[in-house]
Each structure stands twice: as structure tokens, then as C-alpha cells.
Amino acid sequence: MNKLKIINDPVYGFITIPYEIIFDLMEHPWFQRLRRINQLGLTHLVYPGAIHTRFHHALGALHLMTKALDTLEQKGVELTAEEKEATCIAILLHDIGHGPFSHVLENTILPDIHHETISLELMQLLNKEFKGRLNLAIEIFIDNYPKKFLHQLISSQLDMDRLDYLTRDSFYTGVSEGIVGIDRIISMLAVKDNELVVEEKGIYSIEKFIIARRLMYWQVYLHKTTLAADTLITNIMRRAKELLAINYPLNTTDNLLYFLKLKSPIAVDSLLFEKFNKIDDSDLILNIKQWQECDDFVLSKLCKSLINRKLPKISIQNKPFDKSLIEERKSNALANIKDLNNSTIGYFVNTGTVKNEAYKTKGTIKILTKQGELKDLAKASDNYNIASLTETVTKYYLSFLG
């Protein structure tokens, strides 16, 4: 059987599977689950086209990785066939630990366990199944391999993960501000002192990449309506957990019930991973649709609001909201929503913060000058906006469902 298939991707065109083991991993049920995990959570409620999945993203990141490795090899960077294969495996599986709706419910489905931790655990289980063939991929993934630049291609401020999700999310949302010069950026990659760097003539493409990331956060990832939807589904899960904790007879499917009843500290064992690999977006949607008819007024109201896209109203500003305004919103909700009381008002009026840090000062992007010196992007650039983008911008939101 020919496993070196060609896949037609709407973003890049034809993508070639470079190794047979990549095909085998893609065929695995744990990876196929990513077909049922939305890349952008509930963002399709704002941008209807944003219905692409983690499966799409993983393939796109793999494609960019093959191009990046070829570029480095052409520039004289020594890479063995085993290293190239392992790096491709690592990028393919880097998001296999994402739960339903990706980042939205990361701290709700499995509190205090990051998706990268789950990804690593699943990679280690797959390694046993594949009889140790993922050993090198895991070493690169956890940055425990001497060639540090291979890990940087997977996880850094300029990695194939970010290059794909910016391009892909821009494509499916229709937000053109996220478009970056992928081919130009990859062609400018190099290695110096065991670090992934960018040749000086590619600096303007990198500047555009940083600015595009900043704009995509405000226009897509942190869009106020997306935040409203995220708050709503988080409150739905919170209410379901609260009801189950008091033995309320809530009709819930087995896969989701397991996670709603989890208590801290969570036991990271084989049962957890068995259940995790059976849960996806469809489990939550099925339960939320059922809970619309629940006798609990709060849960029923929240679920109907999400299913029918009657989202909370939301305000965002640069400073905390006055307590008087928050109390006013609560009073209005109590007056307008029948059966609502002080003990449940927290499901209908919420405050919080969002942060946007386009370029971190830790693990910076290095520019390789024509003289062979390495400079941090913020210092090498003549664009003063780049230095300002190292500062974290915090905004405050107030959402209220009426």
C-alpha cells in the first residue's frame, strides 16, 4: 500500500505525506479525533467560515516543517534522515492533546493540565504502540535534543505552528490582516550557534509576522463576541459540574460525565487518556442541546442562549469596570430574568481580563546580520512599533446575559 499520499489543502494546495510513519500516525484514532476538534472553538459564531479543525492545522504545520527542513539542509545544515522524520512527527502530534473546542475549555475539562502536557503523554503512549519509533520525536518535542533549533521549529516565537495557524485562521475567517509571507520567511531561516535565526534581508517579513499576530489576536482570537461565547460555554460547564456535585439528576453522556465529575488533584492515568480520546466537540454540543430542556432554569437558559446564538452583551475597555456599573448590571439581570437570584447571578454577569503580548522578550527571534552577528529582532529593526509590541496589553471585559 502506498502511504506517501498527496492531500489537497485549501490553503497550500497539494501536501505530500513525507514518511510512511506519518501516514500510520494520521490513521490512528487519536489523531483522527482532531477532525472533530474546532481549531478556533466558537469563533464561527463571529466568522461563519471558521469551522476548520485541529486536523487541518496539524497537516498544515507538517507541510511547513518539511519546507523549513529542506531550506536548512540546502543552506548546509547537517540533518540526518532520522532527525527530519522525528521533527515531522513532533510537529504532526504537537496538538494531539487538545480537548473539545481547543483553548476555550482547556481549564474546564481538565483543570490545571495544559494541552501540551496531554500531547506529551499521548506521544509517549503512542511510542509504546509504535515500539519506540517516536523516541527521537519526543526528545525534540521536550527540547532535550542537542540540536536545539529543531525544537525551535516546533515551539518558539517563530515556529511552524504559528506560521500555519496565522495563515490558516486568516484564510477561514477572511481576516486579511493575518496574512504573512510564509515562503519568504521560511526561505530566510538559518542556523547559527545551534539557534534558529532569520537572515537580515528577511527582517521586514518578520516584522509583518509580529504585527499580523497582534492584529489577529484583537480581531479574531480575542474578538469581544468570541469572548462572550467563550464565557457562555464555560458557564454552562461550570453549572453542569455544580449540579452533578449535588447529585442533581442531569442527563449526561458517559464520556462527558467522567470529566464533569473529576476532582482535583486529577489522577493522570490510563483511564483518563482512554476517556480523553473519546471526547470531542460533538459530545459537548449533544449534551448542551439536551440540557436546553433541563429543569434547572440556569442551565436551560444558558444552553438555549448558546444553541440559538443569543450571546451575552459584552463591553471591553482599558481599565477595570466600576463596581457600581457591575452592580447595576446584576440588578438589571435580577429584575429582567425570572427565577434568577443572588446565588446564580454569577452565571449571567461576568468580568475578566484578556491579554495580548505579540512579541515576548523571552526566547526572542534572532536576526543574523550580514556581518555574521546575532541581534534581537527588537534591536535590529528600525520599526519602533516592534519594541512597543513587547509590552503586554491588558483589557477588561464585562459580559451580561439578559
C-alpha positions in Angstrom: 0.0 0.0 0.0 1.3 3.4 -0.9 1.4 5.5 2.2 3.0 8.6 0.7 -0.3 10.2 -0.1 -1.0 13.6 -1.6 -3.6 15.7 0.2 -5.3 18.7 -1.4 -5.2 21.5 1.2 -7.3 24.7 0.5 -4.5 26.9 1.9 -1.3 25.5 0.4 -2.5 23.3 -2.4 -1.1 19.8 -2.6 0.6 18.5 0.6 2.7 15.4 0.4 3.0 13.0 3.3 6.8 12.6 3.6 7.1 9.4 5.6 5.1 6.2 6.0 5.1 6.5 9.8 3.4 9.9 9.4 0.6 8.2 7.4 0.3 5.5 10.1 0.1 8.1 12.9 -2.6 10.1 10.9 -4.6 6.9 10.6 -4.6 6.4 14.4 -8.0 7.0 16.1 -6.3 9.5 18.5 -5.2 11.7 15.6 -8.5 11.2 13.7 -10.2 12.7 16.7 -8.7 16.1 15.8 -11.1 16.1 12.8 -13.8 16.7 15.4 -12.0 19.5 17.4 -12.6 23.0 16.1 -9.3 25.0 15.7 -10.9 28.2 16.8 -13.5 27.0 19.3 -16.7 29.1 19.0 -15.2 31.7 16.7 -17.5 30.5 13.9 -20.3 32.4 15.8 -18.5 35.6 14.7 -16.8 34.5 11.5 -19.0 31.7 9.9 -16.2 30.3 7.8 -14.0 29.5 10.9 -15.0 25.8 11.0 -11.6 24.3 10.3 -10.2 21.8 12.7 -7.0 20.8 14.6 -6.6 18.1 11.9 -6.3 20.7 9.2 -3.8 22.7 11.3 -1.6 19.7 12.1 -1.3 18.8 8.4 -0.5 22.5 7.5 2.2 22.7 10.2 3.7 19.4 8.9 3.8 20.8 5.4 5.6 24.0 6.5 8.0 21.8 8.6 9.1 19.8 5.5 9.7 23.1 3.6 11.7 24.5 6.6 13.9 21.4 6.9 14.6 21.4 3.2 15.6 25.0 3.3 18.0 24.5 6.2 19.5 21.5 4.5 20.1 23.5 1.3 22.0 26.0 3.4 24.4 23.4 4.7 22.8 22.5 8.0 23.5 18.8 8.6 20.4 16.8 9.2 20.0 13.1 9.3 17.0 11.3 7.8 16.1 10.2 11.3 16.2 13.8 12.6 14.0 15.1 9.8 11.4 12.3 10.2 11.4 12.8 14.0 10.8 16.6 13.7 8.0 16.0 11.3 6.4 13.5 13.8 6.7 16.0 16.6 5.0 18.8 14.7 2.3 16.5 13.5 1.4 15.5 17.0 2.1 18.8 18.8 -1.7 19.5 19.3 -2.9 15.9 19.8 -3.7 16.8 23.5 -6.3 19.5 22.7 -9.7 18.9 24.2 -13.2 20.0 22.9 -13.2 23.4 21.4 -9.5 23.7 21.8 -8.3 26.5 24.1 -11.8 27.6 25.2 -12.4 24.8 27.8 -8.8 23.9 28.4 -9.0 24.7 32.1 -12.6 23.4 32.5 -12.4 19.9 31.0 -9.1 19.2 32.6 -8.3 21.9 35.2 -4.6 22.7 35.7 -3.4 20.4 33.0 -2.1 22.1 29.8 -2.8 20.6 26.4 0.9 20.3 25.8 1.2 18.0 28.8 -1.5 15.8 27.4 0.1 15.9 24.0 3.4 14.6 25.5 1.6 11.9 27.5 -0.2 10.7 24.4 3.0 10.8 22.3 4.6 8.5 24.9 1.7 6.1 24.8 1.9 6.1 21.0 5.6 5.5 21.3 4.9 2.2 23.1 2.4 1.2 20.5 4.9 2.0 17.7 7.7 0.1 19.5 10.0 3.1 20.3 9.9 4.8 16.9 8.8 8.1 18.5 11.8 8.2 20.9 13.7 10.9 18.9 10.5 12.9 18.2 9.8 13.1 21.9 13.3 14.2 22.7 13.0 17.0 20.2 9.5 17.9 21.4 10.6 18.4 25.0 13.8 20.2 24.0 16.1 17.5 25.2 18.0 17.0 22.0 21.4 18.6 21.3 20.2 20.3 18.1 18.1 23.0 19.8 16.9 24.6 16.6 14.8 21.5 15.8 12.7 22.2 18.9 12.5 25.9 17.9 10.9 24.9 14.6 8.1 23.3 16.7 7.8 25.7 19.6 9.2 29.2 19.6 8.2 32.7 18.7 8.8 31.8 15.1 7.7 28.2 14.6 5.8 26.3 12.0 2.8 26.1 14.4 2.4 29.9 14.5 3.1 30.3 10.8 0.3 27.8 9.9 -2.3 29.0 12.4 -2.0 32.6 11.4 -2.3 31.8 7.7 -5.0 29.2 8.1 -7.1 31.2 10.6 -6.8 34.2 8.3 -8.0 32.2 5.4 -11.0 30.7 7.1 -12.1 33.8 8.9 -11.5 36.1 5.9 -9.5 38.5 8.1 -6.7 39.5 5.7 -4.6 41.2 8.4 -3.3 37.7 9.4 -1.7 37.0 6.0 2.1 36.6 6.3 4.8 35.9 3.8 5.3 32.2 4.6 7.5 31.3 1.7 9.7 34.4 2.2 10.0 33.7 6.0 10.9 30.1 5.5 13.5 30.9 2.8 15.2 33.3 5.2 15.6 30.7 8.0 19.1 29.7 9.0 21.0 28.2 11.9 23.7 30.0 13.9 25.3 28.7 17.1 22.7 26.0 17.3 19.9 28.5 17.2 17.1 29.1 14.6 17.7 32.6 13.2 16.5 34.7 10.4 18.8 36.3 7.8 18.8 40.1 7.9 17.2 40.5 4.5 14.1 38.8 5.9 13.6 41.2 8.7 10.6 43.1 7.1 8.8 39.8 6.7 9.3 39.0 10.3 8.1 42.5 11.3 4.9 41.8 9.3 4.5 38.5 11.0 4.7 40.0 14.5 2.2 42.8 13.6 -0.1 40.3 11.9 -0.1 38.2 15.1 -1.0 41.2 17.2 -3.9 42.1 14.9 -5.2 38.6 14.7 -5.5 38.4 18.5 -7.6 41.5 18.7 -9.7 40.8 15.6 -10.1 37.1 15.9 -8.8 35.3 19.0 -9.9 38.0 21.5 -12.8 39.4 19.5 -15.4 40.5 22.0 -18.2 38.4 20.6 -15.9 35.3 20.8 -15.2 36.2 24.4 -18.9 36.4 25.1 -19.4 32.9 23.6 -16.4 31.5 25.4 -17.8 32.9 28.7 -21.2 31.3 28.0 -19.9 27.8 27.3 -17.6 28.0 30.3 -20.5 28.9 32.5 -22.5 26.0 31.0 -19.8 23.5 32.0 -19.4 25.2 35.4 -23.2 24.9 36.1 -23.3 21.3 35.0 -20.4 20.5 37.3 -22.2 22.2 40.2 -25.4 20.3 39.6 -23.7 17.0 39.4 -21.7 17.7 42.6 -25.1 17.8 44.5 -26.3 14.7 42.7 -28.8 16.6 40.6 -30.3 14.1 38.0 -28.7 15.6 35.0 -28.9 13.6 31.8 -25.3 13.5 30.6 -23.5 11.2 28.2 -20.9 8.9 29.7 -17.8 10.4 28.0 -18.6 14.0 29.3 -19.9 12.8 32.6 -16.4 11.4 33.5 -14.8 14.9 33.1 -17.6 16.8 34.8 -17.1 14.7 37.9 -13.3 14.9 38.0 -12.0 16.3 41.3 -8.6 17.8 42.0 -5.9 16.6 42.1 -6.6 14.8 38.9 -5.1 11.3 38.6 -3.2 11.2 35.3 -3.7 7.5 34.5 -4.7 5.2 31.7 -8.4 5.7 32.3 -8.1 9.5 31.9 -6.4 9.1 28.5 -8.9 6.4 27.4 -11.8 8.8 28.2 -10.0 11.8 26.8 -9.5 10.2 23.4 -13.3 9.6 23.2 -14.4 13.2 23.8 -14.7 15.9 21.2 -16.8 18.9 20.2 -19.8 16.7 19.3 -20.1 15.4 22.9 -20.5 18.9 24.3 -22.9 20.0 21.6 -25.1 16.9 22.1 -25.3 17.5 25.8 -25.9 21.2 25.5 -28.8 20.5 23.1 -30.2 18.1 25.7 -29.8 20.4 28.6 -32.0 23.0 26.9 -34.9 21.1 28.3 -33.3 20.6 31.8 -35.5 21.5 34.8 -32.7 23.7 36.2 -33.5 27.2 35.0 -29.9 28.4 34.9 -28.5 25.6 32.8 -31.5 25.5 30.5 -31.3 29.3 29.9 -27.5 29.2 29.2 -27.8 26.3 26.8 -30.7 27.8 24.8 -28.7 31.1 24.6 -25.7 29.2 23.0 -27.6 27.0 20.7 -29.7 29.9 19.4 -26.7 32.3 19.4 -28.4 34.7 21.9 -25.0 35.6 23.3 -24.2 37.8 26.3 -23.7 41.5 25.6 -20.1 42.5 26.3 -18.1 45.6 26.8 -14.3 45.9 26.7 -12.2 48.8 28.0 -8.6 49.6 29.0 -9.3 49.9 32.8 -11.3 47.9 35.3 -15.0 48.4 35.4 -16.5 50.5 38.2 -18.1 48.3 40.9 -21.2 50.5 40.6 -21.6 49.5 36.9 -21.2 45.8 37.7 -23.8 46.0 40.4 -26.1 47.9 38.1 -25.8 45.0 35.5 -26.6 42.5 38.2 -29.6 44.4 39.4 -30.9 44.7 35.8 -30.4 41.0 35.3 -32.2 40.1 38.6 -35.1 42.4 37.6 -35.4 41.1 34.0 -34.8 37.4 34.3 -37.4 35.4 36.1 -36.2 32.8 38.7 -32.7 34.4 38.9 -31.3 35.1 42.4 -28.1 36.3 44.1 -26.7 32.8 44.2 -26.9 32.3 40.5 -26.3 35.8 39.2 -22.6 34.9 38.6 -23.7 32.8 35.6 -25.2 35.8 33.9 -22.9 38.7 34.8 -19.1 38.1 34.4 -16.0 40.2 34.5 -12.5 39.3 33.4 -9.3 40.3 31.6 -7.7 39.4 28.3 -4.0 39.9 27.4 -2.2 40.4 24.2 1.6 40.0 24.0 2.6 39.9 20.4 6.3 39.6 21.0 7.8 38.3 24.2 11.2 39.4 25.5 12.0 35.8 26.5 13.1 33.4 23.7 13.4 36.2 21.2 13.7 36.0 17.4 17.3 36.4 16.4 18.4 38.2 13.3 21.6 37.2 11.6 23.3 40.3 10.2 25.4 40.4 7.1 28.5 40.6 9.4 27.6 37.3 11.0 26.3 38.8 14.3 23.1 37.9 16.1 20.7 40.6 17.2 17.3 40.5 18.8 14.6 41.5 16.4 13.5 44.5 18.5 17.0 45.9 18.4 17.8 45.0 14.8 14.5 46.5 13.5 14.2 50.2 12.5 10.4 49.8 13.2 9.8 51.4 16.6 6.5 49.6 16.8 8.3 46.2 17.2 9.8 47.3 20.5 6.4 48.6 21.7 4.9 45.2 20.9 7.0 43.5 23.6 4.7 45.2 26.1 1.7 43.2 27.3 -1.6 44.9 26.7 -4.4 44.1 29.2 -8.0 44.8 28.6 -11.0 44.3 30.9 -14.4 42.9 29.9 -17.9 42.9 31.4 -20.4 40.5 29.9 -24.1 40.2 30.9 -26.8 37.9 29.6 -30.2 39.5 29.7 
